[in-house]
Amino acid sequence: MADIVSEHEKKRKQEFDTLQSQINPHFLYNTLDIIVWMIENEKPDQAVKAVTALARFFRISLSRGKSIITVKDELEHVRNYLMIQHMRFKNRFSYTIEAEDEVLELASLKLMLQPLVENAIRHGIYERGSIGGMVIIRSCRKADEIVIQVEDNGVGFDVDKIRWEIQTKERDSTGLQSLIFRFEKLMNAKVQVESIVGEGTKITVRIPMKGETSSESNYRR
């Protein structure tokens, strides 16, 4: 039984590490391209702002090898990501981050929010094809859960189709389907997806609360 449990935990860790490893490379290359363009076009202030945001983004991404950080750091991580994407997409969208003070020091899995926000921008806002996009992130505590929402006013999609793909494809699915599957399996989270075609999407993730610090002991992967 101990061997089975150990193997299960090892598999969960590998899946989570795979998810993390897929996040950074293309984002890094694109951001460096933006910085080079700013320097070549004599926009030093914007270049400094982008480099600073990128440095902070990767500082939290690395977190000395820890997989558990505070909600505060997780929000700071996604704030720097949004700042860079805001520059990249030439102010095509705006963003807001709202968080209750009491959740800021609670434990969170690292890089949980960024994939959801990336999905909102790439498949919601960007496909909208015009200015006026909006991404709203909310974080609060309800009973013994951390509740995080990512909402956009993008193109939306057919929720029933996503649910069917999650049920039938699971690990082999891509994009949002894969993210939701991993949230549920790796984090014991409850995920609710609300979307209206042509109006936008709201994803709510309810995570069992594990503690008031980012200690590894507060969360089992």
C-alpha positions as a Markdown table, in Angstrom:
| # | Residue | x | y | z |
|---|---|---|---|---|
| 1 | Met | 0.0 | 0.0 | 0.0 |
| 2 | Ala | 2.9 | 2.4 | 0.9 |
| 3 | Asp | 4.4 | 1.7 | -2.6 |
| 4 | Ile | 1.1 | 2.4 | -4.3 |
| 5 | Val | 0.7 | 5.7 | -2.4 |
| 6 | Ser | 4.3 | 6.7 | -3.2 |
| 7 | Glu | 3.9 | 5.9 | -6.9 |
| 8 | His | 0.7 | 7.9 | -7.0 |
| 9 | Glu | 2.3 | 10.9 | -5.4 |
| 10 | Lys | 5.3 | 10.6 | -7.7 |
| 11 | Lys | 3.0 | 10.5 | -10.7 |
| 12 | Arg | 1.1 | 13.6 | -9.5 |
| 13 | Lys | 4.3 | 15.5 | -9.1 |
| 14 | Gln | 5.5 | 14.6 | -12.6 |
| 15 | Glu | 2.2 | 15.8 | -14.1 |
| 16 | Phe | 2.4 | 19.1 | -12.2 |
| 17 | Asp | 6.1 | 19.6 | -13.1 |
| 18 | Thr | 5.2 | 19.0 | -16.8 |
| 19 | Leu | 2.5 | 21.6 | -16.6 |
| 20 | Gln | 5.0 | 24.1 | -15.1 |
| 21 | Ser | 7.6 | 23.4 | -17.7 |
| 22 | Gln | 5.2 | 24.2 | -20.6 |
| 23 | Ile | 4.5 | 27.7 | -19.3 |
| 24 | Asn | 7.8 | 29.7 | -19.6 |
| 25 | Pro | 9.7 | 29.2 | -22.9 |
| 26 | His | 7.5 | 30.9 | -25.5 |
| 27 | Phe | 6.5 | 33.6 | -23.1 |
| 28 | Leu | 10.2 | 34.4 | -22.5 |
| 29 | Tyr | 11.1 | 34.5 | -26.2 |
| 30 | Asn | 8.2 | 36.7 | -27.0 |
| 31 | Thr | 9.0 | 39.1 | -24.2 |
| 32 | Leu | 12.6 | 39.4 | -25.2 |
| 33 | Asp | 11.5 | 40.2 | -28.7 |
| 34 | Ile | 9.3 | 43.0 | -27.2 |
| 35 | Ile | 12.2 | 44.4 | -25.2 |
| 36 | Val | 14.5 | 44.4 | -28.2 |
| 37 | Trp | 11.9 | 46.2 | -30.2 |
| 38 | Met | 11.5 | 48.8 | -27.5 |
| 39 | Ile | 15.3 | 49.4 | -27.3 |
| 40 | Glu | 15.6 | 49.6 | -31.1 |
| 41 | Asn | 12.7 | 52.2 | -31.2 |
| 42 | Glu | 14.3 | 54.3 | -28.4 |
| 43 | Lys | 11.7 | 53.5 | -25.8 |
| 44 | Pro | 14.0 | 52.9 | -22.8 |
| 45 | Asp | 11.4 | 53.6 | -20.1 |
| 46 | Gln | 9.1 | 50.9 | -21.5 |
| 47 | Ala | 12.0 | 48.5 | -21.9 |
| 48 | Val | 13.0 | 48.9 | -18.2 |
| 49 | Lys | 9.4 | 48.4 | -17.2 |
| 50 | Ala | 9.2 | 45.2 | -19.2 |
| 51 | Val | 12.6 | 43.8 | -18.0 |
| 52 | Thr | 11.6 | 44.5 | -14.4 |
| 53 | Ala | 8.3 | 42.7 | -14.8 |
| 54 | Leu | 10.0 | 39.8 | -16.5 |
| 55 | Ala | 12.6 | 39.5 | -13.7 |
| 56 | Arg | 9.8 | 39.5 | -11.0 |
| 57 | Phe | 7.8 | 37.0 | -13.0 |
| 58 | Phe | 10.7 | 34.5 | -13.1 |
| 59 | Arg | 11.7 | 35.2 | -9.5 |
| 60 | Ile | 8.4 | 33.9 | -8.4 |
| 61 | Ser | 8.3 | 31.1 | -11.1 |
| 62 | Leu | 11.6 | 29.7 | -9.6 |
| 63 | Ser | 10.8 | 30.4 | -5.9 |
| 64 | Arg | 13.9 | 28.4 | -4.9 |
| 65 | Gly | 12.4 | 25.2 | -6.2 |
| 66 | Lys | 9.3 | 25.4 | -4.1 |
| 67 | Ser | 6.0 | 24.4 | -5.6 |
| 68 | Ile | 3.9 | 26.1 | -2.8 |
| 69 | Ile | 3.8 | 29.9 | -2.4 |
| 70 | Thr | 1.5 | 32.4 | -0.9 |
| 71 | Val | -1.6 | 33.6 | -2.7 |
| 72 | Lys | 0.0 | 37.1 | -2.5 |
| 73 | Asp | 3.0 | 35.9 | -4.5 |
| 74 | Glu | 0.8 | 34.0 | -7.0 |
| 75 | Leu | -1.2 | 37.2 | -7.6 |
| 76 | Glu | 2.0 | 39.2 | -8.0 |
| 77 | His | 3.3 | 36.6 | -10.5 |
| 78 | Val | 0.2 | 36.9 | -12.7 |
| 79 | Arg | 0.2 | 40.7 | -12.3 |
| 80 | Asn | 3.7 | 40.8 | -13.9 |
| 81 | Tyr | 2.5 | 38.4 | -16.6 |
| 82 | Leu | -0.5 | 40.6 | -17.4 |
| 83 | Met | 1.7 | 43.7 | -17.5 |
| 84 | Ile | 4.0 | 42.2 | -20.1 |
| 85 | Gln | 1.1 | 40.9 | -22.2 |
| 86 | His | -0.6 | 44.3 | -22.0 |
| 87 | Met | 2.5 | 45.7 | -23.6 |
| 88 | Arg | 2.7 | 42.9 | -26.2 |
| 89 | Phe | -0.9 | 43.3 | -27.4 |
| 90 | Lys | -0.6 | 47.1 | -27.6 |
| 91 | Asn | -3.2 | 47.9 | -24.9 |
| 92 | Arg | -5.9 | 45.7 | -26.5 |
| 93 | Phe | -7.2 | 44.8 | -23.1 |
| 94 | Ser | -7.3 | 46.1 | -19.5 |
| 95 | Tyr | -7.1 | 44.0 | -16.3 |
| 96 | Thr | -8.1 | 44.2 | -12.7 |
| 97 | Ile | -6.9 | 42.1 | -9.7 |
| 98 | Glu | -9.1 | 42.0 | -6.6 |
| 99 | Ala | -8.1 | 40.0 | -3.5 |
| 100 | Glu | -9.3 | 40.0 | 0.1 |
| 101 | Asp | -6.5 | 40.6 | 2.6 |
| 102 | Glu | -7.3 | 37.4 | 4.5 |
| 103 | Val | -6.3 | 35.2 | 1.6 |
| 104 | Leu | -3.0 | 36.8 | 0.8 |
| 105 | Glu | -0.9 | 34.7 | 3.2 |
| 106 | Leu | -2.7 | 31.4 | 2.5 |
| 107 | Ala | -0.9 | 28.6 | 0.7 |
| 108 | Ser | -1.3 | 28.2 | -3.1 |
| 109 | Leu | 0.1 | 25.9 | -5.7 |
| 110 | Lys | 2.6 | 27.9 | -7.8 |
| 111 | Leu | 1.7 | 28.9 | -11.3 |
| 112 | Met | -1.9 | 28.0 | -10.8 |
| 113 | Leu | -3.4 | 31.3 | -12.2 |
| 114 | Gln | -1.2 | 32.1 | -15.1 |
| 115 | Pro | -2.4 | 29.3 | -17.4 |
| 116 | Leu | -6.0 | 30.4 | -16.8 |
| 117 | Val | -5.2 | 34.0 | -17.6 |
| 118 | Glu | -3.2 | 33.0 | -20.6 |
| 119 | Asn | -6.2 | 31.1 | -21.9 |
| 120 | Ala | -8.5 | 34.1 | -21.3 |
| 121 | Ile | -6.1 | 36.3 | -23.4 |
| 122 | Arg | -5.3 | 33.9 | -26.2 |
| 123 | His | -8.6 | 32.3 | -26.7 |
| 124 | Gly | -11.0 | 34.9 | -25.4 |
| 125 | Ile | -9.6 | 38.5 | -25.8 |
| 126 | Tyr | -7.3 | 38.0 | -28.7 |
| 127 | Glu | -9.9 | 36.2 | -30.9 |
| 128 | Arg | -12.2 | 39.1 | -30.1 |
| 129 | Gly | -10.2 | 41.0 | -32.7 |
| 130 | Ser | -10.8 | 44.6 | -31.3 |
| 131 | Ile | -9.8 | 46.8 | -28.4 |
| 132 | Gly | -11.9 | 46.9 | -25.2 |
| 133 | Gly | -11.0 | 43.5 | -23.9 |
| 134 | Met | -11.1 | 42.9 | -20.1 |
| 135 | Val | -9.7 | 40.4 | -17.7 |
| 136 | Ile | -10.8 | 40.4 | -14.0 |
| 137 | Ile | -9.1 | 38.2 | -11.4 |
| 138 | Arg | -10.8 | 37.8 | -8.0 |
| 139 | Ser | -9.6 | 35.9 | -4.9 |
| 140 | Cys | -11.4 | 35.4 | -1.6 |
| 141 | Arg | -12.0 | 32.9 | 1.1 |
| 142 | Lys | -15.3 | 31.1 | 1.6 |
| 143 | Ala | -15.4 | 28.7 | 4.6 |
| 144 | Asp | -12.5 | 26.4 | 4.2 |
| 145 | Glu | -11.8 | 27.1 | 0.6 |
| 146 | Ile | -9.8 | 29.6 | -1.4 |
| 147 | Val | -12.0 | 30.8 | -4.3 |
| 148 | Ile | -10.3 | 32.3 | -7.4 |
| 149 | Gln | -12.1 | 33.6 | -10.4 |
| 150 | Val | -10.8 | 34.5 | -13.8 |
| 151 | Glu | -13.3 | 36.4 | -16.0 |
| 152 | Asp | -13.0 | 37.8 | -19.5 |
| 153 | Asn | -15.3 | 39.5 | -22.0 |
| 154 | Gly | -13.9 | 37.5 | -24.9 |
| 155 | Val | -15.6 | 35.4 | -27.6 |
| 156 | Gly | -16.8 | 32.7 | -25.2 |
| 157 | Phe | -17.4 | 29.1 | -26.1 |
| 158 | Asp | -19.8 | 26.1 | -25.8 |
| 159 | Val | -19.4 | 24.9 | -22.1 |
| 160 | Asp | -21.2 | 21.6 | -22.8 |
| 161 | Lys | -18.6 | 20.7 | -25.4 |
| 162 | Ile | -15.7 | 21.4 | -23.0 |
| 163 | Arg | -17.3 | 19.2 | -20.3 |
| 164 | Trp | -17.8 | 16.4 | -22.8 |
| 165 | Glu | -14.1 | 16.6 | -23.9 |
| 166 | Ile | -12.9 | 16.6 | -20.3 |
| 167 | Gln | -15.0 | 13.5 | -19.6 |
| 168 | Thr | -13.8 | 11.6 | -22.7 |
| 169 | Lys | -10.3 | 12.8 | -23.3 |
| 170 | Glu | -9.0 | 13.7 | -19.9 |
| 171 | Arg | -5.2 | 13.6 | -20.0 |
| 172 | Asp | -5.0 | 13.7 | -23.8 |
| 173 | Ser | -7.0 | 16.9 | -24.0 |
| 174 | Thr | -5.4 | 20.3 | -24.6 |
| 175 | Gly | -5.9 | 23.9 | -23.6 |
| 176 | Leu | -8.6 | 24.6 | -21.1 |
| 177 | Gln | -9.7 | 21.0 | -20.9 |
| 178 | Ser | -6.3 | 19.9 | -19.8 |
| 179 | Leu | -6.0 | 22.7 | -17.2 |
| 180 | Ile | -9.3 | 21.8 | -15.6 |
| 181 | Phe | -8.5 | 18.1 | -15.5 |
| 182 | Arg | -5.2 | 18.9 | -13.8 |
| 183 | Phe | -6.8 | 21.3 | -11.3 |
| 184 | Glu | -9.2 | 18.6 | -10.3 |
| 185 | Lys | -6.8 | 15.7 | -10.2 |
| 186 | Leu | -3.6 | 17.4 | -8.9 |
| 187 | Met | -5.1 | 20.0 | -6.5 |
| 188 | Asn | -8.4 | 18.4 | -5.4 |
| 189 | Ala | -10.1 | 21.6 | -6.6 |
| 190 | Lys | -13.6 | 22.1 | -7.8 |
| 191 | Val | -13.8 | 24.0 | -11.1 |
| 192 | Gln | -16.9 | 25.8 | -12.5 |
| 193 | Val | -16.9 | 27.1 | -16.0 |
| 194 | Glu | -19.5 | 29.6 | -17.2 |
| 195 | Ser | -19.4 | 31.0 | -20.7 |
| 196 | Ile | -21.7 | 32.6 | -23.2 |
| 197 | Val | -20.7 | 32.7 | -26.9 |
| 198 | Gly | -20.0 | 36.2 | -27.9 |
| 199 | Glu | -20.0 | 37.6 | -24.4 |
| 200 | Gly | -17.2 | 36.0 | -22.3 |
| 201 | Thr | -16.1 | 33.4 | -19.9 |
| 202 | Lys | -15.8 | 33.1 | -16.1 |
| 203 | Ile | -13.9 | 30.2 | -14.5 |
| 204 | Thr | -14.2 | 29.7 | -10.7 |
| 205 | Val | -11.7 | 27.4 | -8.9 |
| 206 | Arg | -12.4 | 26.3 | -5.4 |
| 207 | Ile | -9.3 | 25.0 | -3.6 |
| 208 | Pro | -9.3 | 23.3 | -0.2 |
| 209 | Met | -7.5 | 25.6 | 2.2 |
| 210 | Lys | -4.2 | 24.1 | 3.4 |
| 211 | Gly | -2.7 | 26.6 | 5.8 |
| 212 | Glu | -1.6 | 30.2 | 6.4 |
| 213 | Thr | 2.0 | 29.8 | 5.1 |
| 214 | Ser | 3.6 | 28.7 | 1.8 |
| 215 | Ser | 5.3 | 25.7 | 3.5 |
| 216 | Glu | 5.6 | 22.6 | 1.5 |
| 217 | Ser | 4.1 | 20.6 | 4.4 |
| 218 | Asn | 0.8 | 22.4 | 3.9 |
| 219 | Tyr | 0.0 | 20.9 | 0.6 |
| 220 | Arg | 0.4 | 17.4 | -0.8 |
| 221 | Arg | 1.0 | 17.2 | -4.5 |
